[in-house]
């Protein structure tokens, strides 16, 4: 089976859904991971809201399935926020928003249509600062996500966790940069033991392990492939820093003192680890062996989508739509020889592999909240 290539729509926050579908056609992908962030959320980095989640019912689901079938695209949905830590009021809003997305996925066919729901777990630093804080965060995950996953299971929906540590979520004045529980494989393994249902798993982004000097090939060798449903296509170019090393994040120090001594210092929460966000095949070489990574996935029979998450400095971060599309096209062309058989038109996803979304016509279900769960 040939793996499809999708795009994550966070890169197209400047566009509405129809315009994003047009770009997907231009780029030549087979699906969309539709970002559906809260409009009143606290994040301002790489977020988008491409569905009207406040007015989404059976008719809207039917129209969306028809629209995407017309464009020969498949889909998932997601929003990525802190669900177990941070401001308590925002935390509850994020939890309730995830429940809303689970209902939407159900209306779109859920697992029948491979419509998964992407999320972060987040991290609770009030617990984390205590002795045994990491384990306390795991138990808080179990307390919050156990009911959520069981609710999703009742609707035939699978929830997926992305593994970004969200290193910039707190100011540079904090020593550590681990802000999302799912940022390491050990935590993900324990999570499935604490909440054993089969309807939750992973979106794996190898770039986050690359800048942590961890080989994604070894991560896949130790991953439960029944849990792995999506791969994020994003990479990094690691840039060593002789002043801080590569084990701990760069710290915030007096800028005048740093300038006097000629040493680097953190100027914003996202510059603390020494890497540049890239896309494979676009502009810069990166610090990852994509051939080895794709090969290990093939050996383990991974059949899910490769989703381009464009946060590249030379592409998405330019703010230029032409460069954003260019970067996505380059990633598609870079992956094609690794994923597809050679045909008359080169390395291309075979049209015969496309499977239309089922028009499921689900009965509506009421919204639920964490209080009701």
N, C-alpha and C positions, 0 to 999 in steps of 0.2 A: 504494500500500500504506500502511495506517495503522500508525504506530509504536506498539507496545505500551508501557505504563508498568509498570515493575516496582518492587519495593522491595528494597533491600539490607538483609539481616537483622541487621546490626550494631546497628541501633536497637532490636532486640527481644531483647537479651541476657538480659532478665529472663524470657523465655518459652522453652518447648521448641518443637520443630518443629511439632507439631500445633496448638499455640496460635498460633504465628506464621502458619500457614496460615489459621486462622480470622480473624486480623487482616487478612491480605491480602484475604480475601473481603469483610470489612467496609469496607475502604478502597476496594476496587474496582479492583485492579490485575490484570495478566495474567501476572505471573511473579515469581520470587524469585531474587535473587543470594544464594545461601546462603553465609554466612561459616563457614569451617571452620578456624579458627585452632588452633594447637597449644595443648593444655590446659596445658602446662608452659612456654609462651612468656613472653617478657619484657615484652610490651606490656600496658598496662592501660587503654588509651584506645580506645573505640569498637570493641571486639572481641567476637566471639561464636563459639560452636562449635555448629552446629545439625545436624551429622551425626557419628555415631560412626565416625570415620576409622580407628580401631584394629581395628574388626571389620566392615569393609565389603567384601563380596564380591558374587558374582553374584545371590544371593537378595536381599540388601539393596538392590541396584540395581533389581531387578525390582519389589520392593515399593514403593520410592520412586517409580518411574515410574508405577505404578498409582495411588499416593496422589495424586500431582500431577495426573494426568489426571482423577481423580475431582473435583479442585478446579478444573479448567480453568486450570492454571498451568504455565508453562514454567520452566526454571531454568538457572543457571550456578553455579559454586562458586569459592571463592577464599580466600586468606589473604595478608596484606600485611605483610611483614617485610623486614629487611635481609639480602640474600642474597650480597652481595659485600664487606661490611665488618662492623664491630662485633666483638664477642667471637668469636674463631675457633671455639670449640666451639658457640656458638649459631648461628653462620653455617652450619655443616655441618648442624645440626638443621633449620634453615630450608630449606636446599637439598633435603634428603631429604624434608621434608614436602611441598614442591612436587612432587617425583616421586610421592609417594603420591597427591596430588590429581589428577595427570595420569592415573594408573591408574584412579582413581575415575571421572573424566570419561569415560574409555574405556568402562568398564563401563556407564555411563549413555547411551552412544551417541555421545559425542564430537561431532564436527562434523555427523554425521547428525542429531543432535537439537539442534544449536547449543548444546551444553553446553561452554562455554569455561571456562578456568581463569584467575582473576585473581591478580595478584601485584605486588609492588614489585620493583625491582632493588636499591635501597639505594645506599650510597656507602661507599667505603673512604677514611677520612681519613688513614690512614698514607701512602697513595699520594697523596691529594689535597693534602697539605701540601707535597709536593715540587714543584719546577718541572716544568711539564707535567703536573700532577697530574690535570687533567680528562681528558686523553687517556689517561693511565695507567688511570683508572677505566673508560674505554671498552674498553680492551684487556683489563682484568680481567673486565668483562662478557662479552666475546667468549669468553674462556677458560672461564668458568663456564657461561654460558647456551648456548653453541654445542652442547655435548653434550645439554643438557636439551631444547632445541628440536628437535634431531634425534630424540631419544627420543620426544617428544610426536608428532612427525610420523609416526613408525613406527606409532603407535597411532591416527592420525587425530584428534588433539586439537590445538586452538589455544590458545596462551597469550597473555594480554592484560596489558599494563602500565598501571597507573594513574599519573597525572602529578602527584600531590601531592609537593611538595618535602620534606614531613615536617619542617617548620621547627622543631618542638619536640623533636626526637629527641636533642638534646644540650643540656647546661646553658647557661644564659644567659651564662656566662663565656666562651664561645667567640664569636669575632667573627661568623662566618658562620652561615647557617641552611639551607644547601643540603645535604640529607641523603638525597636519592633521585635517582639519575642521570636518571630519566625526567621530571624536573620541568620540562624545557624541550624545545621541539620540535626544536631543533638536535640535541640528543643522540639523540632518537628517530629522526631521519632517519639519523644515522650508524650507529646500532645495526642498522638493517635492511640497511645496506651491509656491516657486519661479519659479520652472521649473516643471509644472504640468503633463508633458507627463508620460504615464504609463510604458515606456520602460527603466526605471532606478530604481534601488533598492539596496539591501544590501547583502553583505557577512558578517554575524555576527560572530565575534570571542569573546566568553564569557571571555576569559582569560584577556583581556584588561580591562574589567569592574571589574573583581575580584580584581586585584591589585589596582584599584581605589576605592575599598571597596563599590562597587555597586553590588547588587544581580542580576545576569543575568535573573533569573526567573521574577523579576519585570520589567526588560527591555523588555522581550518578551511579558508580559501582556500589555505593552503600545506600542508595535510595530504594524504597519500596516502590516498584514501578506501577503497582496498582493505584498508588496515590498521585502519581505524576500525570497531569492532564494537559499542561501547556508549557511551552518554552518561550521566554522573552528573548527577543533578538536585540541585544544591546551589548556594547563592549566598552572597554576602558584601555587607555594608554597610561601605564603606571609611570610616575615621575618621581624617582627617589629623592629624598631630601636629607642631606648629610647632617643637618642640625637636629632633627627630631627622630630620625630612624623611621622604621616602618611597622613597629609594633603598636605604638600608641598614637593617638591623634595629635596633631599640632595644637599647641595651647595658645591662649590669648595672653600676651604680655604687653607691658608698657611700650607703645609704638615708638616713642622717642628713643628709648633704650634699645629696642630692636634695630632701629635705623642706625644708631651710633655704632652698634656692634656688627651690623651687616648680616643679621640673622633673620630668617623668615618668622612670621607670626600670623596667627589667624586674624583675618579681617572680616570674615562672615562665617556663619555656622556651616556652610557647605564647602569651605575650602580646606578642611582640617585633615583630610586624607589625600595623599599626593597622587591624583589621577585626573585624567581628562576624559569626559564621557564621549564615546565615539560610536559609530555604526560600522559594522564589518564592510570593508570594500569602499569606504567613502573618505577620501582625503588623507587620513592618517592611518598608519599601521597601528595595530593594537597589541595588547599583551596576552593574547589568547589564541590557542590553536583550534580554530573552528573545525578543521577537518577531523581532528582527533575527537572533538566533542560530538560532532554529528555521528561519527562512526560508533562511538560507545552507545549512543542512543539507538542507533540501528541494531546493534548487537543485542540490546535489551528490548527490541521490538516496540519502541515508542512510536505511536501512530497519530499523535495529536498535532495540533497546529503549532507552527513557529510564528509568534506574534512580534512584529517589529514595534518596539517601544522607543520611539525617537526622542531622545533627550540630548543628542549630540551637539557639542559646542559649534561645530561647523555646519550644522543643519538646523535643528529645532531652535537652538539658542540664538540663531541669527535673527529670528523673527520674520524671515523672508520666506514666503510661501513657496517660491521657486526652489529655494535651497532645501526646504522641508521635503518637498516631493522628490527632489534629486536624491537626497539621502536615502529615502525609502526605496526608490528604484534601484539604487546601487546595492542596497542590502538584498533585495530580491535577486538581482543578477549574481551577487556573490554567493548566495546560498544555492541557487539553481543547480549548478554542477554537482553539489554535494548531496542533493535530495532527489534529483530526477534522472530518468533515463535519457540518453541522447536520441533525438528524433530528427526529422527532416528540418525542423525549424530551430534546432539547437536543444538546449536543456530547458524544458518547460513542464509545468504541471499538466498532466493529461486531463483533458476535458471529461474523459470517461469516468474519472474519479469523483466528479461533482455529484453530490446527493442533495436534492432540494429539501428544504425544511418542510416538515409535515404540518399541514394546516389542522391543528389539533382541536380547535373550538372548545376550549376548556370552560367549565362552569366557573363563575366568579367565586372568590372567597374573600371574606372581609379582611381588612388590615388588622394586624395584631401588633401589640407593643410589648416591650419587656415586662411592663407591669402586669399585663394579662398572661404572659408566659409563666 
